[in-house]
Amino acid sequence: MGRPGHSKDMGPLVIRAALASLVGLAACEAPTPPLLGPDTLTIPVVAVTTSTEVSDAAPLENEPGGGVVLAKPLRWRGALVHPLCVFALVGGETRSEVRFEECGKDAAAPTLQGESVHYDFPRDEGFMIRPAFVDYRVLASQGAHHLLSYLWNGGGTGYFSGLVIVDATDRGLAVHRYLHGGDRCNGGITETDVHGATITFGAHVTPADLMGLPAPVTSDAVRDLAQSAASCAATARFRYTLGDDDPELVAVDFDGPADLDADLGERQRCFNRLFDARRGPGRSSAEVAAFVADVTRSCP
């Protein structure tokens, strides 16, 4: 799980936000269409019937009693909490906290699109191969904790999505816990489903990620296996209840293409053959562990 991942596809805005030394070549990549873009990478939510307004008179005042509610967008001094505040926590800088008076103060106001708060970066923020944006959605709240989903693109090929729990005060936001997230196949969120204090969600995994799902593995176990942000092998499904330490792996859908990245070599092709033989939804942790053992044994 952990903090949101970084990749070479983060885009020029993140380079401008202090990662030039890590991703300085990202803006020079060929403008290939993303595997998952705003039209296909959506985060549908089963609505919780109870909702709450956020008081303008007492900014970010929470529902009394600590009950779990489907929260409306956060507001500070009557205005929507800017997506740049969330971006500061999950984007290139990955700060642990941010003050409302600082984030988004010189930016245009965001727009409300359904239940998501959306902001488009100016097109003059350096070289972009596509429009850059960030949006977030409040899925549920419990006391001072707010569960957010987010999606952002920095103008490059990456589309970063994830889930994070933040603590909100009348001064700003602070990260309480990163649940999951990443760039497309590197942990990007596929869907969420909220029921009371429990959320279930799906996340893309690469072949290399799949090998490490049941338990941590050595670097040799993922040798010569696909792990790029465009190499979606399966969908891992997790369950998380507010207050828990980490999401629980529930099942894995073996739903990726049969010939995924076959040009990487024989080990990837061997992985693909064993994967295809187990193709189907809802594979248990024990079944995934058996698959990993089979790959380790059969694909030298």
C-alpha positions as a printed Julia matrix, in Angstrom:
300×3 Matrix{Float64}:
   0.0     0.0     0.0
   1.94    2.99    1.3
   2.35    6.38   -0.25
   1.25    7.06   -3.82
   3.81    5.74   -6.29
   5.91    7.79   -8.67
   6.69    6.79  -12.23
   8.31    8.14  -15.34
   4.82    9.1   -16.58
   4.07   11.7   -13.91
   4.23   14.69  -16.24
   5.77   18.14  -16.32
   3.7    19.62  -13.53
   5.27   17.22  -11.1
   8.68   18.04  -12.49
   7.93   21.69  -11.68
   6.82   20.58   -8.22
  10.3    19.34   -7.22
  10.83   16.01   -8.96
  12.91   17.22  -11.88
  15.81   15.06  -10.83
  13.63   11.95  -10.9
  11.35   12.42  -13.87
  12.99   15.15  -15.95
  12.56   13.17  -19.16
   8.85   12.5   -18.7
   7.7    15.5   -20.72
   9.78   14.37  -23.69
   8.03   11.03  -24.09
   6.11   10.34  -27.26
   2.45   11.38  -26.92
   1.01    7.88  -26.87
  -2.61    7.56  -25.75
  -2.95    6.43  -22.14
  -4.17    2.94  -21.43
  -6.67    4.36  -18.99
  -7.88    7.93  -19.31
 -10.59   10.07  -17.77
 -13.28    8.46  -19.93
 -12.42    4.91  -18.92
 -10.82    5.19  -15.49
 -13.81    6.1   -13.37
 -14.47    5.55   -9.71
 -18.16    4.63   -9.28
 -19.51    4.54   -5.75
 -22.6     2.92   -4.27
 -24.14    5.85   -2.45
 -24.72    5.74    1.3
 -28.18    7.06    2.1
 -27.08    9.35    4.95
 -25.23   12.53    4.02
 -24.14   15.68    5.79
 -23.49   19.29    4.9
 -20.24   20.92    5.99
 -20.99   24.05    7.95
 -19.65   27.33    6.63
 -19.99   28.93   10.04
 -17.73   26.29   11.62
 -15.4    25.24    8.8
 -14.94   21.47    8.47
 -17.06   20.74   11.51
 -17.82   17.03   11.55
 -20.98   15.08   12.19
 -21.35   14.54   15.97
 -21.07   11.06   17.41
 -18.43    9.75   15.03
 -20.98    8.08   12.77
 -20.05    7.12    9.22
 -21.69    9.24    6.54
 -21.33    9.83    2.83
 -19.85   13.31    3.0
 -20.4    16.14    0.6
 -17.34   18.02   -0.74
 -15.25   19.65    1.96
 -15.53   23.42    2.3
 -13.39   26.03    4.0
 -14.77   29.49    4.68
 -17.69   28.73    2.4
 -15.59   27.67   -0.61
 -14.79   24.2    -1.88
 -11.51   22.84   -0.56
  -9.29   23.19   -3.6
  -8.1    20.01   -5.4
  -4.58   21.45   -5.2
  -4.76   20.85   -1.45
  -5.33   17.15   -2.1
  -2.75   17.17   -4.89
  -0.15   18.41   -2.42
  -0.76   15.24   -0.4
  -0.93   12.66   -3.2
   0.85   14.29   -6.15
   4.53   14.74   -6.83
   5.4    16.42   -3.54
   3.46   13.95   -1.33
   3.48   16.25    1.66
   2.02   14.94    4.91
  -0.05   18.07    5.59
  -1.13   21.27    3.89
  -2.73   24.54    4.99
  -5.85   25.81    3.23
  -4.53   29.36    3.09
  -1.53   28.18    1.06
  -2.82   25.56   -1.38
  -4.64   26.88   -4.42
  -4.53   30.51   -3.27
  -3.33   31.79   -6.66
  -5.22   29.23   -8.78
  -8.6    29.47  -10.46
 -11.55   28.18   -8.48
 -12.38   24.5    -8.92
 -15.63   23.2   -10.34
 -18.04   20.66   -8.9
 -18.62   17.82  -11.36
 -21.22   15.53   -9.86
 -19.76   14.68   -6.46
 -16.15   15.32   -7.55
 -14.24   18.58   -7.11
 -12.24   19.21  -10.3
  -9.45   21.57  -11.32
  -7.77   21.95  -14.72
  -4.16   23.12  -14.66
  -3.37   26.09  -16.94
  -2.0    25.04  -20.3
   1.0    27.33  -19.84
   2.5    25.2   -17.04
   5.27   23.96  -19.31
   5.2    21.37  -22.08
   2.15   19.1   -21.93
   1.15   16.28  -24.23
  -2.41   16.36  -22.87
  -4.51   18.54  -20.56
  -3.52   18.24  -16.9
  -6.07   18.05  -14.11
  -6.73   16.86  -10.58
  -9.97   15.94   -8.88
 -11.08   14.33   -5.66
 -14.24   12.97   -4.15
 -15.23   12.51   -0.51
 -16.52    8.96   -0.2
 -17.26    8.84    3.54
 -16.43   10.55    6.81
 -16.03    9.34   10.37
 -15.26   11.92   13.01
 -12.27   13.93   11.82
 -11.37   11.32    9.16
 -12.42   11.74    5.53
 -11.97    8.99    2.96
 -11.11   10.5    -0.43
 -10.69    9.07   -3.89
  -8.52   11.03   -6.29
  -7.45   11.08   -9.93
  -4.81   13.3   -11.49
  -2.7    13.75  -14.58
   0.27   16.12  -14.75
   0.27   16.58  -18.53
   2.25   13.42  -19.28
   1.13    9.85  -19.91
   0.42    8.97  -16.29
  -3.07    8.8   -14.79
  -2.74    8.47  -11.02
  -5.68    7.32   -8.94
  -5.97    6.21   -5.36
  -7.61    6.28   -1.95
  -6.4     8.28    1.03
  -7.8     9.09    4.48
  -7.2    12.67    5.57
  -7.8    14.5     8.81
  -9.45   17.89    8.34
  -9.26   20.84   10.69
 -10.16   24.49   10.32
  -6.55   25.09    9.2
  -5.86   22.37    6.66
  -5.58   18.7     5.73
  -3.19   16.07    7.03
  -2.67   12.53    5.79
  -4.06    9.98    8.22
  -3.42    6.91    6.04
  -2.66    6.15    2.42
  -4.73    3.12    1.44
  -3.79    2.36   -2.14
  -2.98    4.07   -5.41
  -0.72    4.42   -8.4
  -0.36    5.08  -12.09
  -2.73    2.95  -14.18
  -1.56   -0.67  -13.94
   0.81    0.15  -11.09
  -1.94    0.09   -8.48
  -4.52    2.41  -10.07
  -8.03    2.12   -8.64
 -10.7     0.51  -10.83
 -13.83    0.98   -8.72
 -15.01    1.56   -5.15
 -18.06    0.45   -3.18
 -18.86    2.04    0.18
 -21.14    0.4     2.74
 -21.18    2.16    6.09
 -17.67    2.06    7.55
 -16.45   -0.5     5.01
 -15.12    0.12    1.52
 -14.31   -2.49   -1.08
 -12.2    -1.49   -4.05
 -10.4    -2.91   -7.04
  -6.88   -2.08   -8.16
  -4.86   -2.98  -11.24
  -1.75   -5.12  -10.77
   1.1    -5.96  -13.11
   2.63   -9.45  -13.4
   5.4    -8.36  -11.02
   2.85   -7.0    -8.54
   0.78  -10.17   -8.74
   3.79  -12.25   -7.7
   4.04  -10.24   -4.49
   0.36  -10.1    -3.57
   0.13  -13.16   -1.27
   3.44  -12.38    0.46
   6.6   -10.34   -0.21
   8.97  -11.91   -2.73
  12.59  -11.42   -3.71
  13.67   -9.36   -6.69
  14.59  -12.61   -8.47
  10.96  -13.75   -8.3
   9.86  -10.83  -10.48
  12.86  -10.95  -12.78
  11.98  -10.39  -16.47
   8.28   -9.92  -15.69
   6.27   -6.94  -16.91
   5.82   -4.13  -14.44
   5.1    -1.0   -16.47
   2.1     1.26  -15.97
   0.64   -0.17  -19.2
   0.99   -3.84  -18.18
  -2.3    -4.7   -16.45
  -2.38   -8.41  -15.63
  -5.13   -8.72  -13.04
  -7.5    -6.85  -10.73
  -6.92   -7.22   -7.0
  -9.95   -6.68   -4.79
  -9.56   -5.33   -1.27
 -11.77   -4.6     1.72
 -11.04   -1.9     4.28
 -12.98   -0.8     7.35
 -12.3     2.65    8.78
 -10.01    2.21   11.77
  -8.2    -0.85   10.41
  -4.46   -0.8     9.79
  -4.39   -1.96    6.18
  -6.76   -3.11    3.46
  -7.4    -6.86    3.32
  -6.94   -8.74    0.06
 -10.25  -10.45   -0.7
  -9.77  -11.94   -4.16
  -7.98  -11.46   -7.47
  -9.56  -11.48  -10.92
  -7.23  -13.07  -13.47
  -8.57  -10.91  -16.29
  -5.56   -9.58  -18.21
  -4.64  -10.34  -21.84
  -3.27  -13.81  -22.59
  -0.25  -12.48  -24.5
   0.68   -9.6   -22.19
   4.12   -8.19  -23.03
   5.18  -11.46  -24.62
   8.1    -9.7   -26.3
   9.83   -9.37  -22.91
  11.07  -12.94  -23.15
  10.4   -16.54  -22.29
   9.8   -15.97  -18.57
   6.96  -13.55  -19.29
   5.52  -15.96  -21.88
   5.73  -18.79  -19.33
   3.93  -16.55  -16.81
   1.25  -15.87  -19.43
   0.64  -19.57  -20.1
   0.2   -20.39  -16.42
  -1.92  -17.28  -15.92
  -4.22  -18.15  -18.82
  -4.78  -21.64  -17.43
  -6.18  -20.04  -14.26
  -8.11  -17.26  -15.98
 -11.29  -16.18  -14.22
 -12.7   -13.97  -11.46
 -12.5   -14.3    -7.71
  -9.3   -16.24   -7.2
  -8.58  -16.64   -3.49
  -5.35  -15.74   -1.73
  -4.52  -19.45   -1.55
  -5.06  -19.81   -5.29
  -2.85  -16.8    -5.98
  -0.16  -18.23   -3.72
  -0.34  -21.54   -5.63
   0.01  -19.65   -8.91
   3.05  -17.76   -7.62
   4.64  -21.02   -6.53
   3.93  -22.54   -9.96
   5.56  -19.58  -11.74
   8.56  -19.76   -9.45
   8.95  -23.48  -10.1
   8.08  -23.62  -13.81
   9.46  -20.35  -15.17
  13.2   -20.23  -14.46
